[in-house]
Amino acid sequence: MKNSISINNLSKAYGKAGVLKEVDLQIAEGEIFGLIGPSGSGKTTLVKMIVGIESATNGTVEVLGKRVPNLTLLENIGYMAQEDALYPELTGKENLSFFASLYKMKKTNLKDRIAYAADLVELTDELGKKVAAYSGGMKRRLSLAIALVHDPKILILDEPTVGIDPELRISIWRELMTLKKEQGKTIIVTTHVMDEAEKCDRIAMVREGGILATGTPDELKTTYGAADLEEVFLQAGREAR
């Protein structure tokens, strides 16, 4: 299977503090790949380096065969950060329109994509309101819509369901499955929620900047003789000491 993302011997340090340590990962085209680990484990730094926001201290990242950072790749990447980067004085629709205008899209397609993205996250009826009046959950939903609006080949979602109600969380995961199956999109999701990890095709367990284990959820449970992924994480962590 062709790889969308190739990470080789990747390390990142701020001064003497190592955040990522010799990470090697291959993420296949058209799979949902989960980065699983607690807050502060290095997941967010890793996805920022895949997008090209952070530079490597050592090692390389290639996305769609091109070395990162590379501005031409941004057309093909939809990125939802852990913190919402929205314009509160604008309406939801104006935010979507602004971010969509950064990409090369025809006006007719732009209108359709905004409608699709807003409908997916159940914000259609709220688009006329200023974002300053949105709840935290609504802002997360708008950020996800912005990541999807330009129809990217790769979606990188950092804790996408934090602050979102359980029913909508199920709906979003259902759509992510559809995007993978019907459109062949590569989707990277960071999470610390193990039931979300179970929905991924493959996962990498991240702790203290390193990869503890990689594989499908079932492979990892079999390898470690564990009943669930939380137990896998604990066992892999003990072995890494």
Backbone as a ProteinNet text record, in pm:
[ID]
protein_1_A
[PRIMARY]
MKNSISINNLSKAYGKAGVLKEVDLQIAEGEIFGLIGPSGSGKTTLVKMIVGIESATNGTVEVLGKRVPNLTLLENIGYMAQEDALYPELTGKENLSFFASLYKMKKTNLKDRIAYAADLVELTDELGKKVAAYSGGMKRRLSLAIALVHDPKILILDEPTVGIDPELRISIWRELMTLKKEQGKTIIVTTHVMDEAEKCDRIAMVREGGILATGTPDELKTTYGAADLEEVFLQAGREAR
[TERTIARY]
83.6	0	87.9	49.5	127.3	115.8	228.2	226.9	194	106	79.7	182.1	224.7	314.5	425.4	548	663.9	746.8	763.8	838.3	958.3	1077.1	1198.8	1291.8	1320.3	1417.8	1392.9	1266.7	1227.3	1245.3	1317.5	1336	1311.4	1262.6	1238	1276.4	1355.8	1395.5	1380.6	1341.6	1340.5	1450.9	1562	1678	1726.6	1737.2	1781.5	1665.4	1542.9	1424.6	1381.1	1391.9	1349.7	1199.4	1131.4	985.7	949.9	1023.6	1008.2	1143.7	1144.8	1271.3	1270.6	1339.4	1364.7	1237.5	1138.5	1009.2	1015.8	971.7	959.6	814.2	747.5	609.7	584.8	508.4	462.1	309.5	244.8	99	47.6	-32.8	-75.6	-185.5	-188.7	-294.9	-430.1	-526.9	-662.8	-685.8	-608.4	-634	-660.2	-731.3	-746.9	-641	-551.1	-437	-449.9	-446.3	-460.6	-328.8	-305.4	-193.2	-251.9	-218.3	-283.2	-184.1	-226.9	-139.6	-192.8	-140.2	-186.6	-140.5	-196.7	-152.1	-3.5	70.4	212.8	300.4	240	319.2	394	356.6	423.6	334	207.1	116.9	98.5	72.1	46.1	170.4	287	412	431.2	400.7	417.8	326.8	199.9	110.7	148.1	196.8	242.4	361.1	445.3	560.4	517.6	410.9	357.9	300.4	231.6	173.8	283.7	391.9	500.6	505.5	426.5	425.4	551	597.5	720.3	828.6	951.7	1063.9	1131.1	1196.6	1261.6	1399.9	1437.2	1576	1661.5	1608.4	1671.6	1562	1599.8	1506.2	1423.1	1333.3	1255.8	1109.3	1026.6	885.2	857.1	796.8	752.3	601.5	532.9	388.1	360.6	290.9	260.6	388	495.9	622.6	705.8	662.1	734.9	785.1	907.1	967	896.3	862.9	800	909.6	896	781.6	780.2	659.9	641.3	504.5	504.1	379	279.5	330.6	239.9	155.4	201.1	126.4	-0.1	-6.6	-117.6	-252.8	-253.3	-378.3	-435.2	-347.8	-388.5	-405.1	-386.8	-395.4	-504.2	-591.2	-686.4	-642.9	-618.5	-562.6	-657.2	-695.4	-774.7	-686.8	-650.2	-561	-635.9	-559.4	-620.1	-689	-633.5	-694.5	-758.1	-880.8	-954.2	-891.3	-864.2	-809.3	-916.3	-1009	-1124.8	-1128.6	-1208.7	-1229.5	-1362.2	-1359.9	-1484	-1578.1	-1522.7	-1608.1	-1681.6	-1643.7	-1710.5	-1813.1	-1908.5	-2004.6	-1938.8	-2008.1	-1958.2	-1939.4	-2036.1	-2027.1	-1910.7	-1890	-1779.6	-1645	-1634.6	-1512.3	-1488.6	-1592.2	-1578.7	-1539.9	-1604.8	-1577.4	-1435	-1389.2	-1253.2	-1149.8	-1160.3	-1060.6	-1069	-1188.9	-1204.6	-1142.8	-1146.5	-1092.1	-940.4	-874.9	-729.6	-687.7	-784.3	-755.5	-813.7	-763.2	-807.2	-936.2	-1048.5	-1178.1	-1267.2	-1344.3	-1442	-1553.4	-1617.1	-1719.9	-1836.3	-1875.3	-1987.1	-1949.6	-1827.7	-1779.9	-1763.3	-1719.3	-1700.2	-1831.5	-1938.2	-2070	-2113.4	-2092.8	-2131.6	-2049	-1918.2	-1831	-1863.5	-1894.9	-1932.5	-2060.9	-2156.9	-2283.7	-2260.4	-2175	-2144.9	-2077.7	-1974.5	-1897.8	-1984.6	-2066.1	-2153.4	-2257.4	-2310.3	-2409.8	-2347.7	-2226.9	-2159	-2148.6	-2114.5	-2094.1	-2218.6	-2329.5	-2458.8	-2455.3	-2399.9	-2394.3	-2471.1	-2542	-2608.7	-2696.6	-2771.6	-2865.3	-2796.5	-2666	-2593.6	-2493.2	-2487.1	-2383.2	-2397.2	-2516.5	-2536.9	-2497.6	-2465.6	-2428.2	-2278.4	-2243.1	-2101.4	-2038.5	-1915.1	-1846.2	-1827	-1822.5	-1810.7	-1925.8	-2040.5	-2157.6	-2163.7	-2066	-2065.4	-2018.3	-2071	-2018.3	-1885	-1815.5	-1688.9	-1706.6	-1813.5	-1840.4	-1869.6	-1942.6	-1972.8	-1846.1	-1754.5	-1627.7	-1545.9	-1548.1	-1477.1	-1538.5	-1670.1	-1739.3	-1706.1	-1699.2	-1663.4	-1519.1	-1429.9	-1290.1	-1279	-1359.6	-1359.9	-1414.2	-1518.8	-1573.8	-1469.7	-1392.3	-1287.9	-1179.6	-1145.1	-1044.2	-1091.4	-1222.7	-1280.1	-1319	-1329.8	-1400.8	-1335.3	-1203.1	-1136.7	-1114.4	-1178	-1173.6	-1030	-955.1	-814.4	-798.9	-682.6	-652	-619.5	-561	-519	-585.6	-646.3	-706.6	-624.2	-582.5	-507.2	-586.8	-639.4	-733.8	-677.8	-647.6	-587.5	-698.5	-729.2	-836	-967.2	-1018.3	-1132.8	-1264.3	-1281	-1411.7	-1416.1	-1310.3	-1311.2	-1419.3	-1505.3	-1609.5	-1731.7	-1738.1	-1851.4	-1939	-2071	-2160.8	-2151	-2183.3	-2164.3	-2235.2	-2356.2	-2430.8	-2361.1	-2313.1	-2242.2	-2107	-2042.7	-1914.8	-1931.3	-2039.8	-2068.6	-2089.9	-2161.8	-2189.2	-2060.4	-1971.7	-1845.4	-1759.9	-1752.4	-1674.5	-1734.8	-1866.5	-1932.2	-1890.4	-1883.3	-1844	-1696.3	-1612.1	-1470.3	-1453.4	-1530.7	-1527.8	-1569.8	-1672.1	-1720.5	-1615.3	-1549.7	-1445.8	-1331.1	-1297.9	-1192.6	-1237.5	-1356.4	-1403.5	-1440	-1513.2	-1566.5	-1475.4	-1392.4	-1307	-1158.3	-1125.8	-986.3	-898.3	-957.9	-878.9	-794.4	-677.4	-592.8	-626.9	-655.4	-700.2	-613.9	-555.6	-478.2	-555.2	-575.7	-651.5	-566.9	-552.7	-492	-603.7	-585.9	-687.2	-626.6	-688.8	-652.9	-769.9	-872.7	-993.5	-980.9	-977.8	-948.1	-1059.9	-1185.8	-1290.4	-1279.6	-1221.4	-1193.6	-1075.4	-978.4	-863.4	-908.3	-1009.5	-1062.3	-1119.3	-1160	-1220.1	-1114.9	-988	-881.1	-836.1	-787.9	-731.4	-602.4	-517.7	-393.8	-370.9	-293.3	-262.2	-114.8	-66	66.2	46.2	98.6	88.5	210.7	185.3	291.5	304.9	428.9	454.8	592	598.7	725.5	805.6	735.7	800.7	843.6	815.7	854.1	734.6	751.6	646.1	662.3	560.5	564.5	531	429.7	382.5	299.7	301	224.2	157.6	34.6	-35.5	-185.2	-260.4	-405.4	-445.6	-561.3	-604	-605.5	-654.2	-660.2	-520.6	-429.8	-292.9	-226	-244.8	-180.3	-237	-367.4	-428	-379.7	-363.5	-314.2	-167.7	-86.1	56.7	81.6	2.7	24.3	-68.6	-149.7	-242.3	-335.3	-381.3	-459.7	-606.1	-692	-836	-876.4	-800.1	-834.9	-707.5	-722.9	-607.2	-545.1	-623.9	-568.1	-466.2	-498.8	-405	-281.4	-300.4	-186.1	-92	-149.4	-68.4	13.1	-50.3	18.6	131.5	104.1	207.5	323.5	291.6	396	481.8	416.2	490.6	585.9	541.7	628.3	748.8	724.8	834	937	890.8	980.1	1069	1043.3	1121.9	1261.9
-118.8	0	124.9	223.8	346.9	430.5	489.1	574.3	718.6	781.2	923.9	1004.5	948.4	1019.7	925.7	973.9	895.3	978.5	927.2	996.8	910.9	969.5	892.3	960.2	888	932	1074.9	1107.4	1245.4	1279.4	1388.1	1437.2	1586.9	1632.3	1774.9	1812.1	1917.2	1965.5	2116.5	2165	2308.6	2332.4	2385.9	2395.4	2255.9	2225.4	2092.7	1996.6	2047.5	1964.9	1890.8	1758.1	1676.5	1651.6	1687.3	1669.9	1545	1519.7	1397.4	1331	1196.8	1124.5	1012.5	1035.8	933.6	858.9	935.3	877.6	828	703.6	645.1	599.1	651.5	612.5	615.5	519.4	518.5	514.2	612.2	621.9	602.2	500.1	460	550.2	555.3	628.4	565.7	647.6	599.1	524	555	492.3	598.3	557.6	641.1	597.3	689.5	658.7	739.9	672.1	739.6	756.1	874.2	899.2	906	808.4	789.6	816.3	895.9	921.8	1035.2	1049.4	1154.3	1292.3	1394.5	1531.2	1543.7	1614.6	1633.6	1522.5	1423.2	1309.8	1339.5	1447.9	1482.7	1471.4	1435	1415.3	1544.2	1653.9	1780.3	1829.1	1816.2	1854.9	1772.4	1643.9	1556.6	1598.7	1626.2	1664.9	1801.9	1891.6	2021.8	2006.2	1907.4	1883.4	1820	1740.3	1683.5	1794.2	1889.8	2002	2095.9	2107.3	2197.5	2322.4	2324.7	2440	2442	2323.6	2310.2	2244.6	2285.4	2225.3	2119.3	2025.5	1914	1954.9	1900.8	1911.8	1810.5	1689.3	1584.4	1505.2	1437.6	1352	1424.6	1349.6	1404.3	1363.4	1447.3	1417	1436.9	1336.8	1349.8	1328.4	1419.1	1410.2	1409.1	1304.5	1287.7	1296	1239.4	1231.7	1358.2	1461.9	1588.4	1615.5	1665.5	1695.7	1814.9	1801.6	1908.6	1990.2	2124.9	2206.2	2234.1	2247.8	2274.8	2340.9	2466.8	2543.5	2482.9	2416.3	2359.2	2245.6	2188.5	2078.5	2125.8	2253.4	2302.4	2288.1	2289.2	2266.4	2127.5	2034.6	1894.3	1852.6	1947.6	1915.5	1998.6	1931.9	2000.8	1979.8	2090	2080.4	2144.9	2067.1	2118.2	2116.9	2236.1	2246.2	2216.8	2193.6	2166.8	2291.2	2408.6	2534.4	2600.5	2647.9	2707.5	2839.7	2854	2977.9	3040.8	3110.7	3166.8	3318.7	3385.5	3529.1	3553.1	3587.3	3597	3707.3	3811.5	3922.9	3891.6	3780.9	3738.7	3630.1	3612.1	3503.6	3370	3262.4	3130.6	3119.6	3170.2	3163.4	3245.9	3364.4	3449.2	3384	3316.5	3242.1	3133.1	3054.2	2948.1	3005	3114	3175.2	3227.5	3289.4	3344.1	3233.4	3129.8	3022.5	2947	2929.3	2862	2944.1	3077.5	3164.3	3155.3	3096.7	3080.8	2971.4	2892.1	2780.9	2808	2737	2757	2679	2749.8	2686.7	2780.4	2722.7	2801.8	2845.2	2959	3013.2	2917.2	2847	2753.1	2636.4	2589.2	2479.6	2526.7	2650.9	2709.1	2708.4	2749.6	2753.3	2613.6	2516.5	2378	2321.4	2351.1	2297.3	2358.4	2487	2550.8	2488	2464.7	2403.2	2261.4	2185.4	2047.2	2045.1	2127.3	2126.2	2170.3	2271.2	2319.6	2214.5	2145.2	2041.6	1923.9	1888.2	1776.1	1796	1917.4	1944.9	2006	2002.8	2048.4	2193.4	2280.2	2423.8	2508.6	2447.1	2521.6	2633.6	2605.7	2704.3	2810.2	2791.9	2885.3	2970.7	2954.6	3022.1	3173.7	3224.6	3369.8	3437.7	3360	3417.6	3446.7	3550.6	3579.6	3470.5	3436.2	3328.4	3364.2	3492.3	3534.3	3480.6	3454	3403	3250	3183.9	3038	2979.4	2862.6	2786.2	2722.7	2666.3	2598.7	2484.1	2405.4	2294.1	2339.5	2450.3	2504	2551.7	2609.6	2654.5	2534.6	2423.4	2303.7	2250.9	2252.9	2206.3	2294.2	2425.5	2516.5	2492.7	2468.7	2440.5	2314.5	2214.8	2092.3	2120.7	2200.5	2236.8	2309.4	2397.8	2471.5	2376.2	2275.8	2178.5	2099	2081.6	1999.8	2079.4	2210.8	2288.3	2282.2	2267.6	2268.5	2128.3	2027.9	1890.2	1836.7	1838.9	1796.9	1645.5	1603.2	1460.2	1403.5	1487.8	1444.7	1534	1471	1542.4	1514.2	1620.1	1605.1	1674.9	1596.3	1646.5	1623.9	1733.2	1726.7	1738.2	1625.4	1617.6	1677.2	1624.8	1689	1684	1588.6	1572.8	1624	1692	1749.4	1857.2	1848.3	1948.1	1929.2	1817.3	1789.3	1682.7	1699.8	1605.8	1466.8	1361.5	1222.9	1190.4	1242.4	1211.8	1267.3	1391.4	1451.1	1383.7	1341.4	1270.7	1144.4	1069.8	949.7	986.1	1096.2	1141.6	1179.9	1249.4	1290.9	1169.4	1072.1	952.3	873.2	873	805.7	871.6	1004.7	1076.2	1054	1047.1	1019.1	882.3	784.9	651.2	659.3	740.8	756.5	824.5	927.6	998.4	904.8	815.6	716.8	616.7	561.2	451.8	497.4	608.6	650.5	746.8	822.4	921	891.9	788.4	748.5	846.5	927.9	1026.8	960.2	1016.8	976.3	1067	1007.8	1085.3	1050.6	1153.3	1136.9	1203.9	1129.6	1179.9	1162.1	1268.1	1252.3	1243.4	1159.3	1144.2	1075.8	1095.7	1017.9	929.5	923.6	845.2	709.6	602.1	470.9	416.5	455.8	405.2	468.4	588.7	647.7	575.9	537.4	463.4	333.6	269.2	143.4	161.8	285	311.3	330.2	345.9	370.7	240.1	251	134.3	91.1	188.4	161.3	274.7	245	346.3	340.7	454.3	460.2	514.8	442.9	486.6	570.8	693.3	792	822.7	818.9	857.5	920.8	1036.8	1106.9	1123	1154	1185.5	1067.1	946.9	827.4	740.3	650	556.9	427.7	394.4	270.8	149.2	162.5	48.8	101.1	24.8	61.3	-63.2	-48.9	-160.2	-136.4	-234	-224.3	-247.5	-198	-223.9	-372.6	-456.4	-599.9	-661.9	-619.2	-670.8	-639.4	-517.6	-476.3	-551.9	-571.2	-646.1	-791	-849.5	-986.4	-994.9	-902.8	-902.1	-892.8	-808.7	-786	-869.8	-955.6	-1038.9	-957	-843.5	-747.7	-747.9	-715.3	-711.1	-581.6	-475.3	-346.2	-265.8	-153	-72.1	0.5	29.7	93.1	0.4	-128.4	-226.4	-239.4	-235	-237.6	-121.5	-2.3	117.1	101.9	50.8	33	-68.9	-181.6	-285.5	-236.6	-169.5	-119.1	-16.2	63.4	163.2	99	-7.5	-77.6	-139.2	-194.8	-258.4	-156.2	-33.4	70.4	132.5	102.8	163.1	103.6
0	0	0	-78.8	-90.6	36.1	77.4	196.3	158.6	238.3	224.8	302.5	416.8	507.2	552.3	544.1	585.3	682.2	803.1	908.9	946.2	937.5	958.7	1058.3	1168.7	1268.9	1316	1337.3	1365.5	1513.3	1538	1674.6	1678.2	1793.2	1812.3	1954.4	1967.2	2099.2	2104.2	2221.5	2249.3	2351.4	2303.6	2391.8	2425.6	2553.6	2596.5	2619.8	2609.4	2636.3	2509.8	2512.4	2398.5	2402.6	2294.6	2287.9	2208.1	2100.1	2020.5	2007.1	2009.9	2011.6	1907	1797.1	1694.7	1654.3	1610.2	1570.5	1426.4	1406.9	1273	1255.3	1153.3	1124.6	974.8	927.9	789.6	794.2	733.2	735.9	593.5	575.2	441.7	386	255.1	185.3	217.6	252.3	273.2	401.9	505.6	635.4	741.7	846.6	964.7	1064.7	1094.4	1181	1309	1422	1549.8	1622.4	1676.4	1766.7	1907.1	1988.9	2118	2230.5	2325.8	2439.9	2524.1	2644.9	2735.7	2691.1	2753.1	2727.5	2760.3	2673.6	2695.7	2643.7	2575.6	2526.8	2397.4	2328.5	2202.5	2079.8	2098.1	1983.7	1902.8	1972.5	1902.6	1829.5	1892.1	1824.1	1697.5	1704.5	1589.3	1474.2	1501.3	1391.3	1335.5	1420.7	1371.2	1276.6	1303.5	1216.2	1084.3	1086.8	962.5	874.4	936.8	861.8	812	889	851.3	936.6	1043.6	1134.3	1220.6	1259	1339	1254.1	1275.2	1202.1	1288.3	1221.6	1291.5	1341.4	1456.1	1502.2	1426.8	1411.9	1331.2	1261.3	1150.2	1080.6	976.4	912.4	800.7	808	745.7	723.3	575.2	512.5	373.8	367.7	298.3	279.7	129.8	84.4	-58.6	-142.7	-87.3	-160.9	-158.5	-84.1	-79.1	62.9	71.6	201.2	265.1	390.7	467.9	536.5	545	504	354.1	299.6	157.3	140.2	100	90.4	-7.6	-112	-211.9	-154.2	-42.1	19.9	91.4	126.8	208.5	139.9	6.4	-67.9	-39.4	-4.5	12.9	158.8	250.8	393.5	459.9	533.4	619.4	762.6	835.3	970.2	1070.7	1170.2	1281.7	1405.4	1451.6	1567	1696.4	1801.8	1932.4	1987	1954.7	1995.6	1874.4	1890.8	1779.9	1737.7	1606.6	1551	1462.2	1525.5	1456	1475.1	1391.6	1404.5	1474.8	1603.9	1681.2	1635.1	1570.9	1526.8	1396.5	1330.8	1208.1	1239.1	1148.1	1163.4	1128.2	1159	1121.9	971.5	895.4	749	697.7	756.5	713.5	743.9	858.3	888.1	784.5	754.9	654.6	518.7	479.3	348.6	341.4	451.3	451.9	435.9	519	512	379.1	327	197.3	84.8	97.9	-7.2	-18.3	81.8	77.1	-20.5	-66.7	-157.3	-294.7	-393.2	-530.9	-556.4	-541.6	-565.8	-646.2	-737.2	-810.8	-716.2	-747	-658	-638.5	-745.2	-732.3	-641.8	-657.3	-572.5	-428.4	-412.1	-279.5	-200.4	-264.9	-199.2	-156.7	-244.8	-214.4	-99.8	-99.2	4.3	141.4	144.5	271	325.2	236.7	278.2	329.7	259.8	300.9	437.6	455.7	580.3	698.7	677.7	785	822.2	722.2	748.1	824.1	787.3	852.8	1002.8	1043.2	1186.5	1251.5	1178.2	1229.6	1276.9	1188.6	1218.6	1118	1026.1	918.7	973.2	1077.9	1132.6	1218.1	1243.4	1329.6	1252.6	1121.3	1042.9	1043.5	1064.3	1063.7	1193.4	1297.1	1426	1430.2	1505.2	1525	1612.4	1580.7	1652.8	1800.4	1832.6	1971.9	2057.1	1992.7	2064.6	2066.2	2001.5	1995.9	2129.1	2161.8	2275.2	2235	2333.3	2303.4	2206.2	2224.5	2134.6	1992.6	1978.6	1845.1	1775.4	1852.5	1793.1	1743.2	1819.4	1774.1	1645.3	1638.6	1518.6	1398	1419	1310.2	1265.5	1359.3	1323.3	1238.1	1269.8	1189.4	1049.6	1040.4	909.7	824.8	887.3	815.4	762.8	842	797.8	677.2	664.2	556.5	432.4	443.9	342.4	203.7	195.6	65.4	8.9	70.6	21.3	11.2	122.3	117.8	106.2	56.7	49.1	187.4	272.8	406.2	510.7	609.6	721.9	847.3	917.3	1041.2	1150.4	1242.6	1342.4	1481.9	1551.5	1684.7	1789.7	1853.6	1954.1	1899.5	1788.1	1721	1796.6	1887.8	1951.8	2095.4	2138.7	2274.1	2281.8	2382.6	2400.9	2314.6	2242	2153.9	2217.8	2206.5	2273.4	2210.2	2285.8	2239.8	2108.7	2088.9	1966.8	1843.4	1852.3	1739.5	1719	1826.4	1815.8	1732.6	1756.1	1677.8	1531.7	1507.1	1371	1297.9	1367.2	1306	1271.4	1362.4	1333.4	1217.4	1209.3	1096.2	964.7	964.7	843.1	811.2	912.7	888.5	822	867	805.3	658.4	630.1	492.4	405.7	459.4	384.6	348.2	439.7	412.4	307.9	326.9	242.8	102.2	91.7	-37.8	-112.6	-38.1	-104.6	-88.5	-11.7	2.5	76.2	161.9	234	343.2	364.8	476.3	593.9	708.8	824.6	945.3	1005.8	1127.7	1241.1	1347.5	1462.1	1587.7	1665.6	1797.5	1901	1998.8	2103.3	2224.8	2339.2	2457.9	2499.4	2413.2	2441.2	2372.7	2450.3	2394.6	2304.9	2327.6	2238.2	2099.9	2091.9	1960.8	1894.9	1974	1920.6	1854.5	1910.9	1855.6	1715.4	1680.6	1549.7	1440	1480.6	1383	1317.4	1192.2	1124	1192	1221	1294	1392.4	1495.1	1594.8	1631.4	1679.6	1741.9	1881.8	1979.8	2118.5	2151.5	2196.6	2217.3	2366.1	2415.1	2553.5	2563.2	2628.2	2650.8	2521.9	2413.7	2287.5	2203.8	2249.6	2174.3	2142.6	2048.2	2009.3	2088.2	2168.4	2247	2161.9	2076.5	1996.5	1880.1	1771	1652	1595	1547.9	1485.2	1484.7	1437.8	1446.6	1593.2	1634.2	1772.1	1806.9	1715.5	1743.4	1751.7	1661.8	1666.3	1799.9	1845.7	1970.6	2090.2	2092.4	2203.6	2203.5	2084.3	2074.4	2118.3	2069.3	2101.5	2251.3	2317.9	2461.1	2549	2485.2	2561.2	2647.3	2591.8	2669.7	2626.4	2720.5	2692.5	2623.7	2646.7	2586.4	2561.9	2491.7	2453.5	2572.4	2671.5	2791.3	2857.4	2861.2	2918.1	2830	2697.8	2605.6	2636.1	2651.6	2677.2	2805.3	2909.6	3037.3	3026.8	2958	2943.9	2858.1	2746.9	2658.2	2731	2815.4	2893.3	2992.4	3056.1	3152.4	3082.1	2962.6	2889.7	2839.5	2818.3	2764.2	2870.6	2997.2	3105.3	3113.6
[MASK]
+++++++++++++++++++++++++++++++++++++++++++++++++++++++++++++++++++++++++++++++++++++++++++++++++++++++++++++++++++++++++++++++++++++++++++++++++++++++++++++++++++++++++++++++++++++++++++++++++++++++++++++++++++++++++++++++++++++++++++++++++

